[in-house]
Amino acid sequence: MDFRSNIKALCKLHGITQKELAEKIGITNSALNISLSKNNPRYSTLESIAEALDVSVSQLLQTPEEWELQNEQQPAEENAKVLCCPHCGEEIELYIKAL
């Protein structure tokens, strides 16, 4: 399992760089790279990364293929988010597909 690849994919999905991720979790980019290159980061680091990327720690440990498979297995209504239009107040359903 390659944490670095998974985290790079999640950063790309969220539109941030690894340097921005490091800043979000309060460490330097070098410290993040060292932690990920060991392929054995501390759990607290994984928790911080997961929180910054708005995913679970288990998703950090899965491959992008596993994310897609997991998303396909979930019913569509679990992926639905309902927003209200600020103009007319009508509900708008959004379906979010994780990569």
Z-matrix of the N, CA and C atoms (Angstrom, degrees):
N
C 1 1.446
C 2 1.521 1 108.30
N 3 1.316 2 116.74 1 134.37
C 4 1.451 3 121.79 2 -177.51
C 5 1.528 4 109.64 3 -116.20
N 6 1.330 5 115.69 4 97.89
C 7 1.460 6 120.88 5 -178.92
C 8 1.520 7 111.26 6 -57.48
N 9 1.321 8 115.71 7 -40.66
C 10 1.472 9 120.32 8 -176.80
C 11 1.525 10 110.62 9 -56.93
N 12 1.334 11 117.33 10 -46.44
C 13 1.470 12 120.78 11 -179.67
C 14 1.519 13 111.32 12 -64.01
N 15 1.334 14 116.51 13 -42.92
C 16 1.465 15 120.18 14 179.11
C 17 1.522 16 111.32 15 -62.06
N 18 1.316 17 116.69 16 -43.32
C 19 1.458 18 120.50 17 -177.75
C 20 1.523 19 110.39 18 -71.00
N 21 1.335 20 117.41 19 -36.66
C 22 1.465 21 120.01 20 175.04
C 23 1.520 22 110.41 21 -60.86
N 24 1.333 23 116.44 22 -43.00
C 25 1.469 24 120.56 23 179.60
C 26 1.520 25 110.87 24 -63.85
N 27 1.330 26 117.19 25 -41.93
C 28 1.467 27 120.54 26 178.88
C 29 1.526 28 111.61 27 -67.14
N 30 1.320 29 117.11 28 -38.51
C 31 1.468 30 120.43 29 176.71
C 32 1.530 31 109.63 30 -61.70
N 33 1.319 32 115.77 31 -45.14
C 34 1.463 33 120.30 32 179.37
C 35 1.528 34 110.09 33 -61.51
N 36 1.322 35 116.61 34 -42.97
C 37 1.455 36 121.85 35 179.14
C 38 1.529 37 111.20 36 -60.72
N 39 1.329 38 116.58 37 -36.93
C 40 1.467 39 121.48 38 -178.32
C 41 1.525 40 113.16 39 -92.02
N 42 1.332 41 116.66 40 -0.11
C 43 1.457 42 120.76 41 176.04
C 44 1.512 43 115.29 42 71.10
N 45 1.349 44 116.17 43 31.92
C 46 1.466 45 119.09 44 176.29
C 47 1.523 46 109.77 45 -127.69
N 48 1.310 47 115.81 46 159.53
C 49 1.456 48 121.10 47 176.97
C 50 1.524 49 109.07 48 -90.17
N 51 1.323 50 115.91 49 165.38
C 52 1.465 51 119.19 50 176.38
C 53 1.526 52 110.58 51 -64.83
N 54 1.316 53 116.76 52 -32.10
C 55 1.464 54 120.11 53 177.41
C 56 1.528 55 109.97 54 -64.00
N 57 1.337 56 117.34 55 -42.37
C 58 1.462 57 121.13 56 177.42
C 59 1.529 58 110.69 57 -65.61
N 60 1.333 59 116.44 58 -37.36
C 61 1.466 60 120.36 59 176.50
C 62 1.521 61 110.01 60 -61.60
N 63 1.318 62 116.47 61 -45.86
C 64 1.467 63 120.53 62 179.70
C 65 1.523 64 110.67 63 -58.32
N 66 1.332 65 116.39 64 -43.11
C 67 1.466 66 120.50 65 178.73
C 68 1.530 67 110.83 66 -62.65
N 69 1.351 68 116.48 67 -40.49
C 70 1.468 69 120.68 68 -179.60
C 71 1.520 70 112.20 69 -62.25
N 72 1.337 71 116.46 70 -34.07
C 73 1.464 72 118.78 71 -177.36
C 74 1.524 73 112.35 72 -96.94
N 75 1.328 74 116.12 73 2.47
C 76 1.467 75 120.44 74 172.15
C 77 1.518 76 115.95 75 80.52
N 78 1.340 77 116.54 76 28.13
C 79 1.462 78 119.15 77 174.48
C 80 1.528 79 108.37 78 -130.56
N 81 1.311 80 115.91 79 167.64
C 82 1.460 81 118.71 80 178.27
C 83 1.524 82 110.16 81 -77.63
N 84 1.314 83 115.20 82 159.94
C 85 1.456 84 120.25 83 177.58
C 86 1.531 85 109.97 84 -61.74
N 87 1.323 86 116.95 85 -36.84
C 88 1.467 87 121.05 86 178.13
C 89 1.522 88 111.39 87 -62.63
N 90 1.330 89 116.34 88 -43.72
C 91 1.467 90 120.61 89 179.38
C 92 1.527 91 110.55 90 -63.70
N 93 1.326 92 116.92 91 -39.23
C 94 1.464 93 120.46 92 177.67
C 95 1.527 94 110.13 93 -64.49
N 96 1.324 95 116.55 94 -45.40
C 97 1.467 96 120.07 95 179.40
C 98 1.526 97 112.10 96 -61.69
N 99 1.314 98 117.10 97 -41.14
C 100 1.467 99 120.56 98 178.63
C 101 1.522 100 110.09 99 -64.09
N 102 1.317 101 116.36 100 -45.39
C 103 1.460 102 121.12 101 -179.95
C 104 1.523 103 111.06 102 -60.37
N 105 1.317 104 117.00 103 -42.78
C 106 1.462 105 120.63 104 -178.31
C 107 1.521 106 112.38 105 -76.01
N 108 1.317 107 117.62 106 -31.26
C 109 1.465 108 119.83 107 -178.60
C 110 1.528 109 111.97 108 -69.62
N 111 1.331 110 116.36 109 -25.35
C 112 1.465 111 120.03 110 177.81
C 113 1.522 112 111.52 111 -73.48
N 114 1.347 113 115.76 112 -16.38
C 115 1.465 114 121.24 113 -176.37
C 116 1.521 115 111.70 114 57.93
N 117 1.323 116 115.79 115 23.32
C 118 1.460 117 121.02 116 178.91
C 119 1.532 118 109.18 117 -147.62
N 120 1.349 119 116.52 118 57.43
C 121 1.468 120 117.95 119 -178.20
C 122 1.525 121 111.56 120 -69.98
N 123 1.319 122 116.11 121 157.28
C 124 1.463 123 121.00 122 176.06
C 125 1.519 124 109.53 123 -63.97
N 126 1.320 125 115.51 124 150.14
C 127 1.458 126 119.59 125 178.98
C 128 1.526 127 110.71 126 -61.54
N 129 1.313 128 117.08 127 -37.41
C 130 1.466 129 120.13 128 179.62
C 131 1.532 130 111.03 129 -62.63
N 132 1.326 131 116.64 130 -34.23
C 133 1.464 132 120.54 131 176.38
C 134 1.522 133 110.05 132 -67.85
N 135 1.335 134 116.31 133 -43.32
C 136 1.466 135 120.08 134 177.28
C 137 1.527 136 111.04 135 -60.61
N 138 1.338 137 116.99 136 -41.40
C 139 1.469 138 120.51 137 178.45
C 140 1.530 139 110.92 138 -61.60
N 141 1.325 140 115.95 139 -43.23
C 142 1.471 141 120.12 140 -179.97
C 143 1.529 142 111.05 141 -64.44
N 144 1.327 143 116.37 142 -42.49
C 145 1.468 144 121.08 143 179.28
C 146 1.530 145 109.67 144 -64.05
N 147 1.328 146 116.25 145 -46.16
C 148 1.469 147 120.41 146 -179.50
C 149 1.530 148 110.58 147 -60.22
N 150 1.312 149 116.87 148 -43.93
C 151 1.462 150 120.75 149 179.79
C 152 1.534 151 110.44 150 -63.56
N 153 1.324 152 116.97 151 -43.05
C 154 1.466 153 120.93 152 -179.58
C 155 1.527 154 111.87 153 -64.56
N 156 1.335 155 116.41 154 -32.35
C 157 1.468 156 120.83 155 -179.14
C 158 1.525 157 112.53 156 -95.92
N 159 1.322 158 116.41 157 1.87
C 160 1.467 159 122.76 158 179.25
C 161 1.530 160 112.07 159 55.65
N 162 1.342 161 114.69 160 47.94
C 163 1.465 162 122.02 161 175.40
C 164 1.522 163 108.27 162 -134.56
N 165 1.312 164 116.52 163 172.65
C 166 1.464 165 119.92 164 176.06
C 167 1.527 166 109.34 165 -86.13
N 168 1.323 167 115.14 166 160.33
C 169 1.470 168 119.42 167 176.26
C 170 1.521 169 109.84 168 -61.21
N 171 1.321 170 117.05 169 -37.46
C 172 1.469 171 119.34 170 179.68
C 173 1.520 172 111.60 171 -62.68
N 174 1.335 173 117.80 172 -32.94
C 175 1.464 174 119.69 173 178.18
C 176 1.528 175 111.19 174 -68.58
N 177 1.329 176 117.24 175 -30.40
C 178 1.465 177 119.84 176 175.98
C 179 1.528 178 111.20 177 -62.94
N 180 1.320 179 115.37 178 -29.34
C 181 1.459 180 120.57 179 -175.71
C 182 1.526 181 112.67 180 -89.25
N 183 1.325 182 116.95 181 -7.32
C 184 1.457 183 120.97 182 -179.73
C 185 1.522 184 110.39 183 -95.74
N 186 1.318 185 115.15 184 156.15
C 187 1.459 186 120.82 185 176.01
C 188 1.520 187 109.29 186 -82.08
N 189 1.336 188 118.03 187 159.73
C 190 1.466 189 120.04 188 175.96
C 191 1.534 190 112.49 189 -55.69
N 192 1.322 191 117.80 190 -32.66
C 193 1.465 192 120.98 191 177.75
C 194 1.528 193 110.49 192 -64.91
N 195 1.329 194 116.67 193 -38.48
C 196 1.461 195 120.73 194 178.04
C 197 1.526 196 111.16 195 -68.56
N 198 1.356 197 117.63 196 -34.81
C 199 1.462 198 120.87 197 177.39
C 200 1.520 199 108.86 198 -61.64
N 201 1.341 200 115.67 199 -45.39
C 202 1.461 201 120.69 200 -178.19
C 203 1.523 202 110.80 201 -64.60
N 204 1.326 203 116.75 202 -44.85
C 205 1.463 204 121.11 203 179.56
C 206 1.526 205 110.62 204 -61.53
N 207 1.321 206 116.49 205 -43.89
C 208 1.464 207 121.12 206 179.55
C 209 1.530 208 110.05 207 -62.54
N 210 1.315 209 117.12 208 -41.14
C 211 1.463 210 121.01 209 -179.86
C 212 1.522 211 111.02 210 -66.12
N 213 1.327 212 117.63 211 -37.64
C 214 1.466 213 121.43 212 179.64
C 215 1.523 214 111.32 213 -67.27
N 216 1.328 215 117.33 214 -30.12
C 217 1.449 216 121.24 215 -177.55
C 218 1.518 217 112.78 216 -80.09
N 219 1.339 218 117.62 217 -17.34
C 220 1.461 219 120.97 218 -179.51
C 221 1.529 220 109.34 219 -83.24
N 222 1.314 221 116.93 220 140.19
C 223 1.465 222 118.96 221 174.49
C 224 1.526 223 110.45 222 -61.20
N 225 1.315 224 116.12 223 147.68
C 226 1.472 225 121.44 224 -177.07
C 227 1.522 226 112.01 225 -57.55
N 228 1.335 227 117.96 226 -36.72
C 229 1.461 228 119.35 227 -177.12
C 230 1.521 229 112.58 228 -64.97
N 231 1.341 230 118.11 229 -23.48
C 232 1.460 231 119.81 230 176.98
C 233 1.522 232 110.52 231 -72.00
N 234 1.329 233 117.12 232 -22.50
C 235 1.454 234 121.57 233 179.89
C 236 1.522 235 111.86 234 -94.11
N 237 1.325 236 117.63 235 -2.52
C 238 1.460 237 121.54 236 -176.59
C 239 1.524 238 110.63 237 -81.50
N 240 1.299 239 115.06 238 138.06
C 241 1.456 240 122.70 239 174.19
C 242 1.518 241 106.66 240 -123.74
N 243 1.296 242 117.31 241 136.30
C 244 1.457 243 121.25 242 -178.34
C 245 1.519 244 109.11 243 -109.31
N 246 1.320 245 115.31 244 127.73
C 247 1.453 246 122.82 245 175.66
C 248 1.516 247 108.26 246 -119.89
N 249 1.302 248 116.49 247 158.20
C 250 1.461 249 120.68 248 175.21
C 251 1.520 250 109.00 249 -107.09
N 252 1.318 251 116.36 250 135.56
C 253 1.459 252 122.11 251 177.77
C 254 1.534 253 108.11 252 -64.91
N 255 1.325 254 117.97 253 128.93
C 256 1.466 255 119.64 254 -179.35
C 257 1.525 256 112.93 255 -69.91
N 258 1.331 257 117.25 256 -16.44
C 259 1.462 258 120.65 257 -177.84
C 260 1.527 259 112.46 258 -90.79
N 261 1.343 260 116.81 259 -50.02
C 262 1.469 261 119.57 260 -174.60
C 263 1.527 262 113.04 261 -109.45
N 264 1.341 263 117.90 262 -12.35
C 265 1.453 264 121.27 263 179.43
C 266 1.522 265 114.65 264 81.55
N 267 1.334 266 117.06 265 1.76
C 268 1.463 267 121.32 266 -179.69
C 269 1.530 268 110.28 267 -72.83
N 270 1.340 269 115.61 268 143.79
C 271 1.464 270 120.01 269 178.71
C 272 1.518 271 110.61 270 -73.79
N 273 1.336 272 115.06 271 140.35
C 274 1.459 273 122.02 272 178.17
C 275 1.529 274 106.67 273 -124.61
N 276 1.330 275 117.06 274 124.22
C 277 1.460 276 120.82 275 178.81
C 278 1.524 277 109.23 276 -93.26
N 279 1.315 278 116.03 277 130.27
C 280 1.456 279 122.77 278 176.02
C 281 1.507 280 108.26 279 -115.26
N 282 1.299 281 117.07 280 133.85
C 283 1.458 282 121.66 281 176.92
C 284 1.513 283 107.89 282 -108.98
N 285 1.313 284 115.68 283 123.75
C 286 1.451 285 121.51 284 -175.77
C 287 1.516 286 109.09 285 -107.35
N 288 1.317 287 116.06 286 125.90
C 289 1.454 288 120.90 287 178.74
C 290 1.511 289 108.82 288 -108.41
N 291 1.316 290 117.29 289 118.94
C 292 1.458 291 121.43 290 177.70
C 293 1.504 292 109.24 291 -79.70
N 294 1.309 293 115.42 292 147.38
C 295 1.468 294 120.08 293 177.92
C 296 1.494 295 111.20 294 -93.18
